[in-house]
Amino acid sequence: MNPPLTESFWTEDRPRSDQLAAGSDLPADCDVAIVGSGITGLAAARRFVAAGKSVVVLDSLELVGGASAVNGGMVIYGLKASAESVFANFAPGLAQEFWDASMRAIDVVEEVASGIECDFSRSGSLELGYNERDVGLLQKEQAWHRQATGLDLKFHSGGNIRSVIGSDRFSAALTEPNSAGVHPAKYTFGLAEQLMEASASLVPHAAVESIEHSGRGFSIRTRRGTVVARQVLVATNGYTENLVPGLRRGVIPIGSYSAVTEPLPPELAERLIPGNRMAWTARRFLNYFRRTPDNRILMGGRQNLSPDLDLLKSGQDLGRRIVEFFPELEDVPITHVWNGRLAATFDLMPHIGTIDGIWYTLGYGGHGLGLGTYLGDEVARLMVGEIHRSPFAEIEHPHRWYYRSRPWFLPAAAAGYRILDRFSR
């Protein structure tokens, strides 16, 4: 059996067009310069263009070259911080705004996707528990949401769990109808092409070397020259470096890894994941999985928080997890394995902020397809004055004294999560 390709299935299935590969030339000036051409930057650029602003999107590598085009393609409800912790830690009105935003994010993705051929499907989601302890935990989660958020979660266990997952590995499940799936490369590449056709400048291989105040705006020096902008937005999420003083201290890059099988017969794929829901396991080191539009099984996750794990070994680990969940796939080859970086914050919340007049938004914790689209749009609306506040700009963005730029503590954190998950099984 040949080893899997160490590249994303998504971008092989939908490669960059010649237009995206070439990108735009760097103009001399613009209204807004955006650093980062991922989901956040593209969503913000879409709003700026709609507001009549001239926009330049800068990327250090190829356009949409981070995790935005290669993630799981899952647009699910909630934030990385659990809804229970959000409502416990923030004032009721603010907590409700955060929850409402997480739900509206799905609608915003659907709105953007409506103009792009990107296999958007509002097929709902599936949270899975492994054992009897999880049965009680998922029942409590269902009851809490019924009272606090009104989310329509349905509980499944025992004999009826096979109606929502074709596996004997799980003891209980929660389903809901709002979440969606999308082909992330089609979504992001399609949006980027729309922006270029609308006269936005998307400039690849233009690593930003410095941002300095200049007159009433900023002078941004890149490897391809200098552009002057009235406003600047940093939208680098899991690829944030030390370009803006102090910003890296508030965000931790985390690796996420994915693998896909070869295509399955449609009837088998439907039996394994009925209704094509977006699925994940109720663990700290969770696995997320789904069917691709051509009926592969995509499995994502990690056994370590590092963004630099060996891809082939990660593919083997994910392949074993596929067989653990679906033993009938033991002889089905893994065809692709790849990784990307998500961004975690110390409070597990997304943040909008400014540092020395430079705007930023980041910290989606694995919910970047939905929240990156939503907050990219929201920060742009703030910057052009269409709205005057955002709850994500009103909370403290925490730092830790022991973290500067190298997340040396990740191995210890990973070991702790593994122990906690082991006692939960």
C-alpha positions in Angstrom: 0.0 0.0 0.0 1.4 3.4 -1.0 1.9 6.0 1.8 -0.6 8.8 1.9 0.1 12.1 0.2 1.3 14.7 2.7 -0.8 17.5 1.3 -4.4 18.5 1.8 -7.1 16.6 0.0 -9.1 19.8 -0.1 -6.5 21.8 -2.1 -5.7 18.9 -4.4 -9.4 18.6 -5.1 -9.7 22.4 -5.7 -6.3 23.9 -6.6 -5.6 27.6 -6.6 -6.5 29.2 -9.9 -3.8 30.9 -12.0 -5.3 34.2 -10.8 -4.8 33.3 -7.2 -1.3 31.8 -7.8 -0.2 35.0 -9.4 -2.0 37.4 -7.1 -1.9 41.2 -7.4 0.9 43.7 -7.7 1.5 45.8 -4.5 -0.1 49.3 -4.9 1.5 52.4 -3.4 -1.4 53.2 -1.0 -4.8 52.0 0.1 -7.5 52.7 2.6 -7.0 49.4 4.5 -4.1 47.0 4.6 -4.9 43.5 5.9 -2.0 41.2 7.1 -3.1 37.6 6.5 -5.1 36.2 3.6 -7.0 33.5 5.5 -10.7 33.4 6.4 -10.6 36.4 8.7 -8.7 38.6 6.3 -10.9 37.7 3.4 -14.1 38.2 5.3 -12.9 41.6 6.5 -11.8 42.5 2.9 -15.3 41.6 1.7 -16.9 44.0 4.1 -14.4 46.8 3.3 -15.0 46.4 -0.5 -18.8 46.6 0.2 -18.1 49.9 2.1 -16.3 51.3 -0.9 -12.8 51.1 0.6 -9.6 50.2 -1.3 -8.1 47.1 0.2 -4.7 45.4 0.1 -4.4 41.9 1.6 -0.8 40.8 2.3 0.5 37.3 2.9 4.0 36.1 3.6 3.5 33.0 1.4 0.9 32.0 -1.2 -2.6 33.3 -0.9 -4.8 31.5 1.6 -1.8 29.4 2.5 -2.4 28.7 6.2 -5.1 26.5 7.7 -8.1 28.4 6.2 -8.3 26.3 3.0 -7.4 22.9 4.7 -9.4 22.7 7.9 -12.2 20.2 8.5 -14.7 22.4 6.7 -17.0 22.3 9.8 -19.1 25.3 10.8 -20.4 24.4 14.3 -22.2 26.2 17.1 -20.5 27.6 20.1 -17.1 28.9 21.0 -14.0 27.0 22.1 -14.9 28.0 25.7 -17.9 25.9 26.7 -21.2 27.7 26.8 -21.5 26.8 30.5 -18.2 28.5 31.3 -19.1 31.6 29.2 -22.4 32.1 31.0 -20.6 31.5 34.3 -17.7 33.9 33.7 -19.4 36.9 32.0 -22.3 39.1 32.8 -25.5 37.6 31.5 -26.0 40.1 28.7 -22.5 39.8 27.5 -22.6 36.0 27.7 -25.8 36.0 25.6 -24.1 38.2 23.0 -21.2 35.8 22.7 -23.6 32.9 22.3 -25.8 34.7 19.8 -22.6 35.6 17.8 -21.5 32.0 17.6 -24.9 31.0 16.1 -25.0 34.0 13.7 -21.6 33.0 12.5 -23.2 29.9 10.8 -25.6 32.3 9.0 -22.8 34.6 7.9 -20.9 31.6 6.4 -24.1 30.6 4.6 -24.5 34.1 3.2 -20.9 34.2 1.9 -21.2 30.6 0.6 -24.4 31.5 -1.3 -22.4 33.2 -4.0 -19.7 30.5 -4.2 -19.8 26.8 -5.4 -18.4 25.3 -2.2 -20.6 22.3 -1.2 -22.2 24.2 1.7 -24.7 21.9 3.5 -26.6 22.7 6.7 -26.6 19.1 7.8 -26.3 19.6 11.6 -23.8 18.2 14.1 -23.2 15.2 16.3 -21.3 15.2 19.7 -20.4 11.7 20.8 -19.6 10.2 24.2 -17.7 6.9 24.8 -19.1 5.5 28.1 -21.7 5.5 30.8 -20.2 8.6 32.4 -20.6 10.4 29.1 -24.3 9.4 29.0 -24.9 11.5 32.1 -22.7 14.4 31.0 -24.5 14.7 27.6 -27.9 14.6 29.3 -26.8 17.4 31.6 -25.5 19.4 28.6 -28.8 18.9 26.8 -30.8 20.1 29.9 -28.5 23.1 30.5 -28.9 24.3 26.9 -32.6 23.8 27.0 -32.8 26.2 29.9 -30.0 28.7 29.1 -29.7 29.0 25.3 -32.8 27.2 23.9 -30.5 25.2 21.6 -32.5 22.2 20.2 -30.2 19.4 21.2 -31.6 15.8 20.9 -30.2 13.0 23.1 -29.5 9.5 21.7 -28.3 6.4 23.6 -28.9 2.7 23.8 -30.7 1.2 20.8 -31.3 4.4 19.0 -27.8 5.6 18.8 -27.3 3.7 15.5 -29.8 6.1 13.9 -27.2 8.9 14.2 -23.8 7.0 14.0 -22.9 3.7 12.4 -20.5 2.6 15.1 -20.6 0.5 18.3 -17.8 2.6 19.9 -20.1 5.3 21.4 -22.6 5.2 24.3 -24.4 8.5 23.7 -24.8 11.4 21.3 -26.3 14.9 21.0 -27.5 16.1 17.7 -28.6 19.6 16.5 -29.7 21.0 13.2 -27.9 24.3 12.8 -24.3 23.4 12.1 -23.0 23.1 8.5 -20.3 21.6 6.4 -18.4 23.3 3.5 -15.5 22.5 1.2 -12.9 24.9 2.7 -10.7 25.3 -0.3 -13.7 26.1 -2.6 -15.0 28.5 0.0 -11.8 30.5 0.6 -10.4 30.4 -2.9 -13.8 31.3 -4.3 -14.0 34.3 -1.9 -10.5 35.4 -2.7 -11.2 35.3 -6.5 -14.4 37.3 -5.9 -12.4 40.0 -4.1 -9.8 40.2 -6.9 -12.6 40.6 -9.4 -14.0 43.4 -7.2 -10.6 45.2 -7.5 -9.2 44.3 -4.1 -5.4 43.7 -4.2 -4.3 40.3 -2.8 -0.6 40.2 -2.7 1.3 36.9 -2.1 4.9 36.5 -1.0 4.8 39.9 0.7 5.9 39.2 4.2 5.4 42.3 6.4 8.7 43.4 7.9 7.5 46.5 9.8 4.4 48.7 10.4 5.1 52.3 11.3 3.0 55.4 11.8 3.1 57.7 8.9 1.2 60.9 8.7 -2.5 60.0 9.3 -1.9 56.3 8.6 0.7 53.6 8.5 3.7 52.7 6.3 3.9 49.0 5.8 7.2 47.7 4.6 7.0 44.2 2.9 9.5 42.1 1.0 7.8 43.3 -2.2 7.9 47.0 -1.3 6.1 49.5 0.8 2.4 50.4 0.9 0.8 53.3 2.8 -2.6 52.6 4.5 -5.0 54.6 6.5 -5.9 51.6 8.6 -4.3 48.2 9.3 -5.8 44.9 10.4 -3.7 42.0 11.5 -5.6 38.7 10.8 -2.9 36.1 11.3 -4.5 33.9 14.0 -2.4 30.7 14.4 0.4 32.2 12.3 0.8 35.3 14.5 4.4 36.3 15.0 6.0 39.3 16.7 5.1 41.9 14.1 2.9 43.9 16.5 4.4 44.3 20.0 2.7 42.1 22.6 0.2 40.4 20.2 2.0 37.1 20.1 1.8 36.9 23.9 -1.9 36.6 23.8 -2.2 33.7 21.3 -0.8 30.2 21.2 -0.4 28.3 17.9 -1.7 24.7 18.2 -1.3 22.0 15.6 -4.3 20.2 14.1 -4.0 17.2 11.8 -6.3 15.6 9.3 -6.5 12.5 7.2 -9.0 11.1 4.6 -9.8 7.7 3.3 -10.3 6.9 -0.4 -13.9 7.5 -1.5 -16.5 5.0 -0.1 -19.6 3.8 -1.8 -22.4 6.3 -1.0 -24.6 3.8 0.8 -21.7 2.8 3.1 -20.8 6.5 3.8 -24.4 7.2 4.7 -24.6 4.2 7.0 -21.5 5.3 8.9 -22.4 9.0 9.2 -26.1 9.2 8.6 -27.3 12.6 7.3 -23.7 13.8 6.8 -23.5 15.5 10.2 -20.4 17.2 11.4 -19.1 15.0 14.3 -16.8 15.3 17.3 -16.0 13.4 20.4 -16.6 14.7 24.0 -12.9 14.8 25.0 -10.1 17.4 25.6 -8.1 15.8 22.8 -11.1 15.4 20.7 -11.5 13.9 17.3 -13.6 15.6 14.7 -14.8 13.7 11.6 -17.2 14.0 8.7 -17.9 12.9 5.1 -16.3 14.8 2.3 -18.5 15.7 -0.7 -17.1 12.6 -2.5 -17.9 10.4 0.5 -14.4 10.0 2.0 -14.2 9.8 5.8 -12.2 12.8 7.1 -10.7 12.3 10.6 -9.0 15.2 12.4 -7.4 15.7 15.8 -4.1 15.4 17.5 -2.3 13.5 20.3 0.0 16.4 21.0 -0.5 20.2 20.9 2.6 20.8 18.8 2.1 22.2 15.2 5.2 20.3 14.0 4.3 16.6 14.5 5.4 14.0 11.9 2.7 13.9 9.2 3.0 10.2 8.3 2.9 9.2 12.0 -0.1 11.5 12.5 -1.8 9.8 9.5 -1.2 6.4 11.1 -2.7 7.6 14.4 -5.7 9.1 12.7 -6.1 5.9 10.5 -6.2 3.8 13.7 -8.9 6.1 15.1 -11.0 5.7 11.9 -10.8 1.9 12.3 -11.6 2.2 16.0 -14.8 4.0 15.2 -15.6 2.1 12.0 -13.9 -1.4 12.0 -15.2 -2.2 8.5 -12.8 0.4 7.1 -9.7 -1.5 8.3 -8.6 -2.2 4.7 -9.6 1.2 3.3 -6.4 3.2 2.4 -5.7 6.7 3.8 -4.9 8.8 0.8 -4.0 12.2 2.3 -2.7 13.5 5.6 -1.9 17.2 6.4 -1.9 19.8 9.1 -2.6 23.4 9.9 -2.4 25.8 12.8 -5.3 27.0 14.9 -4.9 29.7 17.6 -5.9 29.3 21.3 -6.1 32.1 23.8 -5.7 31.8 27.6 -9.4 32.3 28.2 -10.4 30.2 25.1 -12.3 33.3 23.8 -11.9 35.1 20.4 -10.7 38.7 20.8 -10.9 42.0 18.8 -8.5 44.7 19.9 -6.1 47.4 19.0 -2.4 47.9 19.7 -0.9 51.3 18.9 -3.8 52.0 16.5 -3.4 48.6 14.7 -6.5 46.4 14.8 -6.5 42.6 15.2 -8.8 39.7 15.7 -7.9 36.1 16.5 -8.2 33.2 18.8 -10.9 30.9 17.5 -9.7 27.7 19.1 -10.6 25.4 16.2 -13.9 27.2 15.3 -12.2 29.4 12.8 -14.3 28.8 9.7 -17.4 30.2 11.3 -15.9 32.6 13.8 -13.1 33.8 11.5 -15.8 34.7 8.9 -18.0 36.4 11.5 -15.3 38.3 13.3 -13.5 39.3 10.1 -16.8 40.9 9.1 -17.4 42.4 12.5 -14.0 44.0 12.9 -14.3 45.6 9.5 -17.7 47.0 10.4 -16.1 48.5 13.5 -13.2 50.0 11.5 -15.5 51.7 8.9 -17.9 52.9 11.6 -20.9 50.8 10.6 -21.1 49.6 14.2 -19.7 51.1 17.3 -19.1 48.2 19.6 -18.5 44.4 19.7 -18.6 42.2 22.7 -15.3 40.6 21.6 -13.6 44.0 21.9 -15.0 44.6 25.4 -13.3 41.8 27.3 -9.7 41.6 28.6 -7.3 39.8 26.3 -5.3 37.8 28.8 -1.5 37.2 28.8 0.7 35.1 31.1 3.9 36.3 32.5 5.7 33.1 31.6 4.8 33.2 27.9 6.7 35.5 25.5 6.8 33.9 22.1 7.7 30.2 22.5 5.0 28.0 24.0 7.4 25.8 26.0 4.5 24.7 28.3 2.6 22.8 25.6 4.1 19.3 26.2 3.1 19.5 29.9 -0.4 20.7 29.0 -0.7 17.9 26.5 0.3 15.3 29.0 -2.2 16.6 31.5 -5.0 16.5 28.9 -4.1 12.9 28.0 -4.3 11.8 31.7 -7.7 13.5 32.1 -9.0 11.9 29.0 -7.8 8.5 30.0 -9.6 8.7 33.4 -12.8 9.8 31.4 -12.9 6.7 29.3 
